[in-house]
Amino acid sequence: MTAGEANQLISVQPNDLKFLFELDKPSFCDLQVMNNTDNPVAFKVKTTSPKKYFVRPNTGIVMPRDSCIIRVTLQAQTEYPPNMQCKDKFLVQSTIVPPNTDVDDLPADTFNKDGSKEIKEFKLKVLYESPSDQANSEGGLKSFTSQNPDANSTIQHLKDERDAAVRQTVQLQQELDFLKRQRKRRNDSGFSFMFAFVVGLIGIMVGFLLNLSSASPSTE
């Protein structure tokens, strides 16, 4: 416990919220909240950017000397922040509550600073981290897109085609599973021909996916 945490009702670890930042993908960070007292402590999590994050639970009660986990999820983002820097902040408020208090019964003013109760606050910064492979290819990607103004739209088009192919493959796999079940019930030559046809069609789709992946523009 650090000197600052010694005066807190709760300890929060880690000290900063770190998210692995990837475009169009959500990311999460878990916080451990430890009650440093011999009394039940209620907590509430606030953020300067509530539309970007899901916090579960955002309000709760930690029993004496016990702990709980808070999961903070960064929603999928469509663009990188400048220099991968984030100005978002989080605040964890805490206060002692009477024994046997249920979180659903907490008064609306539980965390209001009205002078009648002690409210402690714990501040956390937000840090974004890039995947190692993304860091290695970042320079090449910038060079490619600067020399090819339509690179982003081309990459997106290829991605859309790949996703469509994946969905079709999944649908074919579902149909294949259905045909397998039907085959157990009847075993005639016509069905065997259909089974072979579907298997061949799936092979064609898999080959299409492999060719599409190899056709994607290189960022190196």
Protein Blocks (a to p, Z undefined) as FASTA:
>chain_A
ZZklmmpfbdcddfbdcddddehiacddddddddfbfbdcddddddfblmlpccddfbdc
ddehiacdddddddddfbdcehhiafbdcddddddddehiafklpcfklmpcehpaccdd
ddddddddddfklmmmmmmmmmmmmmmmklmmmmmmmmmmmmmmmmmmmmmmmmmmmmmm
mmmmpccfklmmmmmmmmmmmmmmmmmmmmmmmmpccfZZ
